[in-house]
């Protein structure tokens, strides 16, 4: 008979087992990391390889873990494993514990006698625009002042970057466009401008600027499905009662430019990505005369997150 507190039974002679104490005493950091790896890999064998352990040892730890929490955490099937509803809850708390432990290690390093200035490791997710157009110069300036801070940048769409912050996979994210940000703290970060990239000699290449409707009579180079630019152009075309003409869809701004170079259509990219390479690639960039073409990129963190010093320093620097 299991009880969460002494009042759960009317039988004073019944054995009392404190499930909470049992869990705290038997679940360690290695087990949390293994559980996280198994869920992310959807396979015990792949998780074992990732964590440099024998599959049998991983299976034993998972069995002990489920015995400790007294509910199934994983559902086994022919394609691998997936978390049960209880496993989803355990995963959420595991990620938070591991994230807090990383922050603890970073902050303790700041008190080391060998430390010179702030130390720590910061994880960020950002869309392609931020990775290539904003971060290189910004991080160069930041790291001159904080050489002991390391940064891990994870490429993602704007939607994916926000979700990664919400799930605790990263410390902060940079995004553009309308995203669900409930429970997140959002602050302005930087501005860029969208332009139309066209082959040299294209009828639109001689224009000083273009409106969005000017593009709809020409084949467009579409971008990946969850791209914020792609979502916006599809919505604007629908509002105008038009459909996007296209012969090709690609992922990444470099691919858009190269497809335009090959004469396969016209595309929309940030100005920084094409300005310096237009002549060499035999393409032209024409400004978009639309209010939404001036894009404010935003930075988001978890609203209830107690940021480590290194993360706070970088977030403050980027949003200043």
N, C-alpha and C positions, 0 to 999 in steps of 0.2 A: 504494500500500500504506500503510495507516494503522496506527500503533502507539501505544499509550498510554505505553510506555517503551522504552528501548533494548533491553531483554532480550526484546522480543516477536518479534524476528527473528533467525534464525541467519545471515543474509546481511549481513556488515559493510558491503557496498557499497550496500544498499538505502536509498533516501531516507527520512529520518526526519521525520515531521510530528507535532508535539506538539499533539494535539487540544485539550488543556486550555488551552494558551497561546493557541491560535487563537481559542477561544471567549471567553476573558477579554478579548482585544483587540478583538473585534468586536461583542459584545453590550453595548449601552448602556442607560441607564435609560429613554430614550424607547421603545426597542424592547420592553423589558419591560412598560411601561405599555400599549403598543399590543397586545401579545399578550394581556395580561390583559383589555383592553377587548373584543377580538375573541371571546375565550372567553365572557365574561359576556354579550355581546350576541348571540352565536351568528351574527354577521354581520359581514363586513368593511365593508360600506357603513355600517351603524349605528355600528360602532366608529370609522370615519373621521369621521362626523358628530360623535360624542361628543368626539373628540380634536381636532376642527377641522383635519383633514388631508384631502387628496384620497385617494379609495379606491385609486388607482393607486400612490400613495406608500406606503400601508399594505401593499398586496400586495407591493411591492418589498422592504420591510423584512422581511416575513414570509418571503419567498423567500430572502433573504440569511441570515436567522436559521436556517432549516432547512438551508441549505448549510453554515453554521458548525457546527451540532451533528451534521450528517450522518445525521439520522434525520427522518422526517416527524413533525411536531408537530400538524398539523391535518388532519382529514379533510373534504374538500369534498363536499357533496351538494346536492341541489336545495333543501332547506330552509335551507341556510346552511352553517355549519362547526361542527365539534365536535372536542375534543382527542382525539388518539390516546393510548394508554397512556403513550408517551414524553411527549406533551404534558401529560398529567395531572401527571407528575413535574416537568416544567419549570414548570408553573403553581404547584405547591406551593412550589418554591424561589423563583420570581419574587415571589410574595406575601411571603415571608419577607424577601427582599432589599429590597423596597419598604417594608415595615414597619420594618425596621431603619434604612433611610435616613431615614424620617420621624422616628424616635426620635433619630437622630443630629442632625438639623436642630433638633429641639426642645431637645436638651441643649446644643448649641452656643449656642443663643439665650440660655441661662441665663448664659453667660459674657460676653455682650455688655455693653459699658459703659453701654448705655441700659436695661439690664434692672433692674427693681426687683422682687425676689422671683422665685419660680419661674415659668417660662413653659412653654408646651407645648400640644399639642392631644391630647385623649383621646377615643377612640371606644368607645362602650358599646352593648350590645344588652340589651334588657330586655322583660319581658312587660308587658302593659297595666297590671297592678296597680302595678308599680314606676314606670312612666312617669307615671301620673296621681296615685298615692297617696303615693309616697315621694320621688321625685326633686325635685319643685318646691321643697319646704322644705329638703331636704338640700343641693341645689346652691346655693340662695340663701345658706345659711350658709357653705358651702365657698368660694364665689366672693367673699364679703366678705373672706376672708383671702388668697385667691389670685386677684386680679382679672385677671392675665395668662394664666390657664389657660382655654382654650376647650374646650368639650365638645360632641361630636356624639352624640346619642341616636338609636338605630335601633330602632323598634318591632318586636317579634317575639314568637313564642310562647316558652314556657320551653324547649321542645325546640330551637327555632331559635336562641335566644340561646346555649345551650351549644354548638351546632354552629358558630355564627359565631366563638366563641372558639377552638374547636379548629382551625378553618380559617385563623385569623389575620386574619379580616375585621375583628374588633374587638379592643380591648385587654382588655376584661373584660365579663362578662355577669351579669345577675341573673335567677334562676329560682326556681321552686317545684316541688316534687314529686320523684318518683323519676326521675332522669335519668342516663344513662351519663356518668360523670365521670372515667373512667380517663385518666391523663395530665394531669389538671387539678388545680390546688390550689383547694380549696373552703373558704369561711369563712362564718360566719353574718352576716346583714346586718340584717334587720328583721322584725317580726311584724305581721300583720294578721289580721282575723277575717272569716269568711264568714257572710253572713246570707241569708235567703230574702226575696225581694221579691215582694209580692202586691198585687193591686188593693185599694183601700179597699173595705171591705164584704165582702171574701172571707171565707169561713168560717175560714181559717187566720190572718186578720189579728188575731183576738182572742186568739190564743195568746201566752203569754209566751215560749215557746221551742218548737222543733220538733226531732224526730229525723228522720233521713234517710228512714226508712220512711214517715213521715207524708206525705211529698211524693209517694209513688208512686201514690196514688189520684187525683192531679190532673195535668192536662196541664202538662208542663214546657216552658219555652222553652230549646231546646237551643242550645249554643254551637258555634263552628267546630270542625272535625274534630280539629285538633291541639291544642286548648285543654286545658290540664292539668285544669281543673275538669271539662270534658266527659269526658275520659278516666277521671277518678276516679269520676264519677257512674255512668258505664256499667259500670265494674267492680263498684261496690258494688251496683248493681241486679242484676247477674248473680249475685253472691254470695248475694243474698237470694232468688234464684230468680224475679226479676221483670224486666219490661222497662219501659223508660221510655216513658210516653205523651207524645206531642207532636204539635203541629200546625205548628210553625214552628222553623226554625233560623236564628240570626243570628250576626254577628260583632261583638263589642264589648259592654262592660257598659252603655253608654248605650242601645244597641239593646235589650238585655234589659229595662231599666227602662221604655222606651217601649212595648214590646210588652206588658209587665205592665199598664201604664197603660191600654192599649187593651183589656184584658180577654182577651188571647190566651193566658194561662197564667201560671205562676209561674216564677221563676228564682233562680239562686244568683249572688250578686255580693259583692265585698268591702264591708265596712261603710262605709268612707270614701266610697264612690261614691254611696251612696243616703241617708245620714243627713241631710245638709243640704238635700237636694232632695225628700225624701219628701212633705212637706206640699204643696209647690207642684205636684208631679206627681200628687197624689191616689193615692199608693201607700203601702204600709206595709212596714217591714222587721222581720223576726222573727229573733232569734238562732237559730243552729243549735247544738243541744246534742250536738255530736259532737267527739271529740278532734281529728280532722283539720280541724275548722273554724278552729282557731287555727293559722295557717300561718306557718312559719318560712321566709322567703325567704333564699336564699343567693347569694353572689357567687363567681364562679369566674374564674381566670386560668390561662394555660398554665403548667404546672409548671416547665418549663425556660426560661421567658421572663425575660429580663433587662429588667425594666420601666424605662421612662423615668421621670425624676423626677416629672413631672406626673402620670403614671398611678399611680405608687406613692403619691403624696400623696393622691390621690382615693380609691384603693382602701383605704388605711389609714383615711381619714376615714369612709368609708361602712361599714366593717366594725368600727369601734371599739365 
